[in-house]
Amino acid sequence: MKPLGPIPAGFEALHGELAISGRKVSSLVEDAGRTPLFVFSKGMIAERIASLRAAMPERLKINYAIKANSFAPLLKHVAGLVDGLDIASGGELAMVQAAGVSGERVSFAGPGKRDEELEAAIAAGVTLNLESENEARRALAIAERLGKTPRLAIRVNPDFEPKGSGMKMGGGAKPFGVDAERVPALMREIVDAGCEWRGLHIFTGSQALDADALIETQANTLGLAHRMASEAGMSLPKLNMGGGFGIPYFNGDTQLDIEKVGTALGERFETLPDTLADAELFIELGRYIVGEAGVYLTRIIDRKESHGETYLVTDGGLHHQLAASGNFGTVVRRNYPLAIASHFDAEPVEVANVVGCLCTPLDRLADKAHLPRAEVGDIVAVFCAGAYGASASPSAFLGQGPAEEMLV
Ligand SMILES: Cc1ncc(COP(=O)(O)O)c(C=O)c1O
């Protein structure tokens, strides 16, 4: 038997079934017309943002990184609750524009921005987080051709490694950002070229659950921003401090202590150096905002035995839930939180493997999980499906197509 990850707080049984935003899964599936189905809870997202705001210093602004989940109704909902949105492509720019978000509230990071993407972003008044000197020069040339003043910030490849992050994106050689020691010169170059100077972006990593490690990373980030600004002889109008707030996916993971992080950050903000004194200070979060508010529902199509093991074969799988299958950034596969949604309050009585419908051994949703008895037709819920589900899975694989999505 292998343990399942912890089911996020806020999910309860209603007449024996899992309920999301007070509605039974059977009725949600009926409304959607089919499984597989992602259901995202509006209320849980709003509560999450409210608790973040309560824990963080008032001065801190919160951006949503839409790569985590760009489902249009969800994006519109989140956009109304956060201060800004971070995008990573021209496609994501079109999504935020469709959600009615003005370019002023959007910043665009990501290596390899094409000329058309730079042009669309500059025309929309989006802040570009520049990833290299070449990109800076291309952006300035495009802006000149358009007769626009570009809003430019520099993404920094920090000279420190974050501790406690599941995915590190800073320290040493990286394709992201400009190496810290070259940043002051680039700051002077783009400001002299007449851009609207938007400060620095320092994103070091993702999926951190350890408050002390995050506190240290944030202190290092503020210190580095100050050093670069002093060297360039400039102050920073904005500093995007990155994010990396994680959520518990696996057995043994615990919730990040955001009160502790917020208190430490508040103390830092009391003693900011001159270069940062007037800066707008941001964090950018994806999974922490939406991850736990989403559930993936998939129906059991077959129940079979092989060499003494039970397999519950579902109509979903890694084509919608690559991360839950263990094939998106994990070295050792562990079980996500999962339940038999049709019998959410039933006791576990058997050990079963839950697999998807793809003909690959990679397509697993739970290994040797202790579950209530489930039959063909029952619905399985995979939790922590609000982030990097549909937006980070190969939905075209084997002609399966995307899942339904619903915000309730
Ligand atoms: C630049 C940047 N911002 C934000 C995020 C969002 O990370 P998370 O969803 O873990 O908060 C990422 C994730 O890779 C990123 O690369």
The ligand as an SDF file (V2000), in Angstrom:
LIG
                    3D

 16 16  0  0  0  0  0  0  0  0999 V2000
    8.3990   33.3490  -13.7990 C   0  0  0  0  0  0  0  0  0  0  0  0
    7.4140   32.5040  -13.0910 C   0  0  0  0  0  0  0  0  0  0  0  0
    6.4630   33.1010  -12.3630 N   0  0  0  0  0  0  0  0  0  0  0  0
    5.5320   32.3880  -11.6970 C   0  0  0  0  0  0  0  0  0  0  0  0
    5.5190   31.0100  -11.7350 C   0  0  0  0  0  0  0  0  0  0  0  0
    4.4390   30.2890  -10.9890 C   0  0  0  0  0  0  0  0  0  0  0  0
    4.8920   29.3730  -10.0810 O   0  0  0  0  0  0  0  0  0  0  0  0
    3.8880   28.7300   -9.0320 P   0  0  0  0  0  0  0  0  0  0  0  0
    2.6930   28.2600   -9.7910 O   0  0  0  0  0  0  0  0  0  0  0  0
    4.6380   27.6360   -8.4060 O   0  0  0  0  0  0  0  0  0  0  0  0
    3.4880   29.8040   -8.0680 O   0  0  0  0  0  0  0  0  0  0  0  0
    6.4970   30.3390  -12.4670 C   0  0  0  0  0  0  0  0  0  0  0  0
    6.5280   28.8800  -12.5100 C   0  0  0  0  0  0  0  0  0  0  0  0
    7.3490   28.2330  -13.0670 O   0  0  0  0  0  0  0  0  0  0  0  0
    7.4670   31.1120  -13.1820 C   0  0  0  0  0  0  0  0  0  0  0  0
    8.3960   30.5240  -13.9190 O   0  0  0  0  0  0  0  0  0  0  0  0
  1  2  1  0
  2  3  1  0
  2 15  2  0
  3  4  2  0
  4  5  1  0
  5  6  1  0
  5 12  2  0
  6  7  1  0
  7  8  1  0
  8  9  2  0
  8 10  1  0
  8 11  1  0
 12 13  1  0
 12 15  1  0
 13 14  2  0
 15 16  1  0
M  END
$$$$
